[in-house]
């Protein structure tokens, strides 16, 4: 069961008013503490160690490492992200690599993690082409690193084993990128069972693919126009999408993507959400709060009082 939420967001240097990273006890929504950080717009956790990572979404991007315990995260180290305006990061399942998507210059960087979870000084940069804008970097169950790139209109794929180019453990996937239909603008990708789900940030669609990346269906993420979807998650046998334009959460059945519901997000401009223990926690960036929605049959409904926090953009739930 999730017990603590770590909430990241924007700071005055990047146009917002968040204090940095906030730790919140989920049962009572009591604030456990705040840790100053610059632009921690996305967070990730080490799979085995009590360590958190946060991007610093600034022109000279950074990656912060924090120890987590009973209160606010404790800063351990800060290193360059290897690019500009990083927006996403992820740790591989083995806990040895940290991948960072730098949206500003399109680069994706890989950082080796030591036994204590700290990133090494060396940064490996993945090859990319002009016009790329890496929006996410996530490891699949096969160990491949997947990078939705709305600028290039494709999902870039990389192998990160020990036999990479120049001995660095980095090389493009031999089958190349997954090329999507024109205008999709892939923003997020998620794997569930034997299917892949892709969120189209430009055309406002969610798409499902089989294991060989054959498209099975595409549907609009919301009933109206200008959906501007931000986040995608598959949980409890349902597909959830946040729509920044109308301020809604859409719910779909898996594989067929039949619409189940579209409900209010509890605020304005839902940037990210997380699901655990029968609740959905929605980071509503422009209304400066995290809404807590109860799941009834998997459908979000207005629930407990939310949490006021400046410009939230990521909710990370941990035991």
C-alpha positions as CSV (number, residue, x, y, z in Angstrom):
1,X,0.0,0.0,0.0
2,X,1.2,3.5,-0.8
3,X,1.8,5.6,2.3
4,X,3.7,8.7,1.2
5,X,3.3,11.0,-1.8
6,X,6.2,13.0,-3.0
7,X,5.1,16.0,-5.1
8,X,7.3,17.9,-7.5
9,X,6.5,21.0,-9.5
10,X,7.8,24.3,-10.8
11,X,9.6,27.0,-8.9
12,X,9.8,30.8,-9.5
13,X,12.8,30.3,-11.8
14,X,10.6,28.3,-14.2
15,X,7.4,30.3,-13.9
16,X,5.7,28.8,-10.9
17,X,5.6,29.0,-7.2
18,X,6.3,25.6,-5.8
19,X,8.6,25.2,-2.8
20,X,10.4,22.2,-4.3
21,X,9.6,18.6,-3.3
22,X,6.9,18.1,-0.8
23,X,6.3,14.9,1.3
24,X,2.8,14.1,2.3
25,X,1.3,11.3,4.4
26,X,-1.5,9.8,2.3
27,X,-3.9,8.8,5.1
28,X,-4.2,12.2,6.7
29,X,-2.8,14.3,3.8
30,X,-0.5,15.8,6.5
31,X,2.5,17.7,5.1
32,X,5.7,15.9,6.3
33,X,8.1,18.4,5.0
34,X,9.4,20.3,2.0
35,X,12.8,20.2,0.4
36,X,14.0,23.2,-1.7
37,X,14.8,22.3,-5.3
38,X,14.8,24.1,-8.6
39,X,12.2,23.0,-11.1
40,X,11.7,19.4,-9.8
41,X,8.9,18.8,-12.4
42,X,9.3,15.0,-12.5
43,X,10.3,12.5,-9.8
44,X,11.4,8.8,-9.8
45,X,12.4,6.3,-7.2
46,X,15.1,3.7,-7.0
47,X,13.5,0.2,-7.1
48,X,15.4,-1.1,-4.1
49,X,17.0,1.8,-2.2
50,X,15.3,4.7,-0.2
51,X,16.5,7.2,-2.9
52,X,14.6,9.7,-5.0
53,X,15.6,11.4,-8.2
54,X,14.3,14.8,-9.5
55,X,14.9,16.6,-12.7
56,X,15.8,20.3,-12.5
57,X,13.9,21.7,-15.5
58,X,16.1,24.6,-16.3
59,X,18.1,25.6,-19.3
60,X,21.2,24.0,-17.8
61,X,19.3,20.9,-16.7
62,X,20.2,19.0,-13.5
63,X,19.4,15.7,-11.8
64,X,19.0,15.8,-8.0
65,X,19.4,12.8,-5.8
66,X,17.6,12.7,-2.4
67,X,17.3,10.3,0.5
68,X,13.8,9.5,1.7
69,X,12.8,8.7,5.2
70,X,10.2,9.8,7.7
71,X,10.0,13.4,6.6
72,X,11.2,15.6,3.8
73,X,13.6,14.2,1.2
74,X,17.3,14.9,2.2
75,X,19.5,16.2,-0.7
76,X,22.5,13.9,-1.4
77,X,23.9,15.2,-4.7
78,X,23.2,17.2,-7.8
79,X,24.7,16.7,-11.2
80,X,24.1,18.1,-14.7
81,X,21.4,16.2,-16.6
82,X,23.5,16.4,-19.8
83,X,20.9,18.5,-21.6
84,X,18.4,21.4,-21.3
85,X,15.0,21.5,-19.7
86,X,14.8,17.8,-18.6
87,X,11.2,16.7,-18.2
88,X,11.3,13.0,-17.3
89,X,13.6,10.4,-15.8
90,X,13.4,6.7,-14.9
91,X,15.5,4.0,-13.3
92,X,15.9,0.7,-14.9
93,X,14.4,-2.3,-13.1
94,X,17.9,-3.5,-11.9
95,X,18.6,-0.1,-10.3
96,X,21.9,0.4,-12.1
97,X,20.9,3.1,-14.7
98,X,19.1,6.4,-14.6
99,X,17.8,7.7,-18.0
100,X,16.8,11.4,-18.4
101,X,14.8,12.9,-21.2
102,X,15.9,16.5,-21.9
103,X,13.1,18.1,-23.8
104,X,14.9,21.3,-24.6
105,X,17.6,20.0,-26.8
106,X,16.1,16.6,-27.5
107,X,18.9,14.6,-25.9
108,X,18.5,11.5,-23.8
109,X,21.2,10.8,-21.3
110,X,22.1,7.8,-19.3
111,X,23.8,7.9,-15.8
112,X,25.3,4.9,-14.2
113,X,24.2,4.5,-10.5
114,X,26.6,3.2,-7.8
115,X,25.7,0.8,-5.0
116,X,24.3,3.7,-2.9
117,X,22.1,5.0,-5.8
118,X,24.3,8.0,-6.6
119,X,24.8,8.9,-10.3
120,X,28.3,8.7,-11.6
121,X,30.0,11.8,-13.0
122,X,30.1,10.4,-16.5
123,X,27.1,11.1,-18.7
124,X,26.3,9.0,-21.8
125,X,24.3,10.9,-24.5
126,X,22.1,9.0,-26.9
127,X,22.2,9.9,-30.6
128,X,19.3,12.0,-31.9
129,X,18.4,14.1,-34.9
130,X,17.6,17.8,-35.4
131,X,14.1,18.6,-34.3
132,X,13.9,16.0,-31.6
133,X,12.1,16.7,-28.3
134,X,12.4,13.8,-25.9
135,X,9.3,13.9,-23.7
136,X,9.8,10.7,-21.7
137,X,12.4,8.0,-21.2
138,X,11.1,4.7,-19.8
139,X,12.5,1.2,-19.6
140,X,10.3,-1.6,-21.0
141,X,10.1,-5.1,-19.5
142,X,12.6,-6.2,-22.2
143,X,15.2,-3.8,-20.9
144,X,14.9,-1.6,-24.0
145,X,14.7,2.2,-23.3
146,X,11.7,3.8,-25.1
147,X,11.7,7.6,-25.8
148,X,8.5,9.2,-27.2
149,X,9.6,12.0,-29.4
150,X,6.9,14.4,-30.6
151,X,9.3,16.4,-32.6
152,X,10.4,13.4,-34.7
153,X,7.0,11.8,-34.6
154,X,8.4,8.5,-33.4
155,X,9.3,6.4,-30.4
156,X,13.0,6.1,-30.2
157,X,14.4,2.8,-28.9
158,X,17.8,2.1,-27.4
159,X,19.6,-0.9,-26.0
160,X,21.5,-0.3,-22.7
161,X,23.5,-3.5,-22.2
162,X,27.2,-3.9,-21.7
163,X,27.9,-4.4,-25.4
164,X,27.1,-0.9,-26.5
165,X,29.0,1.4,-28.8
166,X,32.5,2.4,-27.5
167,X,31.9,0.2,-24.5
168,X,29.4,2.6,-23.0
169,X,26.4,0.3,-23.0
170,X,24.4,2.6,-25.3
171,X,23.3,1.8,-28.9
172,X,20.2,2.3,-31.1
173,X,17.8,-0.6,-31.3
174,X,18.7,-2.7,-34.4
175,X,15.1,-2.4,-35.6
176,X,15.2,1.3,-35.4
177,X,12.5,3.6,-34.0
178,X,8.8,2.9,-33.9
179,X,7.3,5.3,-36.5
180,X,3.8,6.5,-35.9
181,X,1.1,8.0,-38.0
182,X,1.8,11.6,-39.0
183,X,0.7,14.2,-36.5
184,X,0.4,12.0,-33.5
185,X,3.2,13.7,-31.5
186,X,3.9,10.9,-29.0
187,X,4.1,12.2,-25.5
188,X,3.8,9.1,-23.2
189,X,4.1,5.4,-23.7
190,X,2.9,2.6,-21.3
191,X,3.1,-1.1,-21.4
192,X,0.4,-3.4,-20.0
193,X,0.1,-7.1,-20.5
194,X,0.9,-7.7,-24.2
195,X,0.0,-4.3,-25.5
196,X,1.6,-0.8,-25.8
197,X,-0.4,2.4,-25.2
198,X,0.7,5.7,-26.7
199,X,-0.6,9.1,-25.9
200,X,-0.7,11.6,-28.8
201,X,0.2,15.0,-27.4
202,X,-0.4,16.7,-30.7
203,X,-3.5,15.0,-32.1
204,X,-5.2,14.3,-28.7
205,X,-5.5,10.6,-29.1
206,X,-4.7,7.4,-27.2
207,X,-3.6,4.5,-29.3
208,X,-3.1,0.8,-28.6
209,X,-0.5,-1.5,-30.3
210,X,0.2,-5.2,-30.2
211,X,3.5,-6.6,-29.1
212,X,4.9,-6.1,-32.6
213,X,3.8,-2.4,-32.7
214,X,0.9,-2.9,-35.0
215,X,-1.7,-0.3,-34.3
216,X,-5.0,-1.8,-33.2
217,X,-7.1,1.3,-32.5
218,X,-6.9,5.0,-31.9
219,X,-9.5,7.2,-30.2
220,X,-9.8,10.8,-29.0
221,X,-8.8,11.3,-25.4
222,X,-11.8,13.4,-24.7
223,X,-15.2,14.4,-26.0
224,X,-14.3,17.9,-27.1
225,X,-11.6,19.6,-29.1
226,X,-8.3,20.9,-27.7
227,X,-7.9,18.1,-25.3
228,X,-4.1,18.6,-24.8
229,X,-3.5,15.2,-23.1
230,X,-0.7,15.2,-20.6
231,X,-0.4,11.8,-18.9
232,X,-1.3,8.2,-19.5
233,X,-1.5,5.3,-17.0
234,X,-2.9,1.8,-17.1
235,X,-4.1,0.7,-13.7
236,X,-6.7,-1.8,-12.3
237,X,-7.6,-3.0,-15.8
238,X,-8.4,0.5,-17.1
239,X,-6.7,3.1,-19.1
240,X,-6.6,6.6,-17.7
241,X,-5.7,9.9,-19.5
242,X,-5.5,13.4,-18.2
243,X,-6.7,16.2,-20.5
244,X,-5.3,19.7,-19.8
245,X,-7.6,21.5,-22.1
246,X,-11.0,20.7,-20.6
247,X,-9.5,19.7,-17.2
248,X,-10.8,16.1,-17.2
249,X,-9.7,12.5,-16.6
250,X,-10.8,10.1,-19.3
251,X,-11.3,6.4,-18.6
252,X,-11.1,3.6,-21.3
253,X,-11.3,-0.1,-21.4
254,X,-8.0,-1.8,-22.3
255,X,-7.2,-3.0,-25.8
256,X,-10.6,-1.9,-27.3
257,X,-10.3,1.6,-25.9
258,X,-14.0,1.8,-25.4
259,X,-14.9,5.0,-23.5
260,X,-16.0,4.3,-19.9
261,X,-16.2,7.9,-18.5
262,X,-14.8,11.4,-18.7
263,X,-14.9,13.3,-15.4
264,X,-13.7,16.6,-13.9
265,X,-10.1,16.4,-12.6
266,X,-10.8,18.5,-9.5
267,X,-8.8,21.5,-10.7
268,X,-7.2,23.2,-13.6
269,X,-4.6,21.9,-16.1
270,X,-4.0,18.3,-14.9
271,X,-0.4,17.7,-15.6
272,X,0.1,14.3,-14.0
273,X,-1.7,11.8,-11.7
274,X,-1.0,8.6,-9.8
275,X,-3.4,5.8,-8.7
276,X,-3.2,3.7,-5.5
277,X,-5.4,2.1,-2.9
278,X,-8.7,3.1,-4.6
279,X,-7.7,6.8,-5.1
280,X,-6.4,9.0,-7.8
281,X,-4.1,11.9,-6.9
282,X,-4.1,14.5,-9.7
283,X,-1.5,17.3,-9.9
284,X,-3.5,20.2,-11.2
285,X,-0.8,22.7,-12.3
286,X,-2.7,25.9,-12.7
287,X,-5.1,25.6,-9.7
288,X,-2.1,25.0,-7.4
289,X,-3.3,21.8,-5.8
290,X,-3.4,18.0,-5.8
291,X,-7.0,16.7,-6.1
292,X,-7.8,13.4,-4.3
293,X,-10.5,11.5,-6.2
294,X,-12.1,8.3,-5.1
295,X,-12.3,5.4,-7.6
296,X,-15.8,3.9,-7.8
297,X,-15.7,0.9,-10.1
298,X,-12.5,2.4,-11.5
299,X,-14.1,5.8,-12.3
300,X,-12.7,8.9,-10.4
301,X,-15.2,10.7,-8.3
302,X,-14.9,13.8,-6.0
303,X,-13.4,12.6,-2.8
304,X,-11.3,13.8,0.2
305,X,-10.2,17.3,0.5
306,X,-7.2,18.0,-1.8
307,X,-3.8,19.4,-1.0
308,X,-2.8,23.0,-1.7
309,X,0.6,23.2,-3.2
310,X,2.1,25.6,-5.7
311,X,2.3,24.5,-9.4
312,X,2.4,20.7,-8.9
313,X,3.4,18.6,-12.0
314,X,4.2,15.2,-10.6
315,X,2.9,12.9,-7.9
316,X,5.0,9.9,-6.9
317,X,3.3,7.4,-4.5
318,X,5.6,5.1,-2.4
319,X,5.2,2.7,0.5
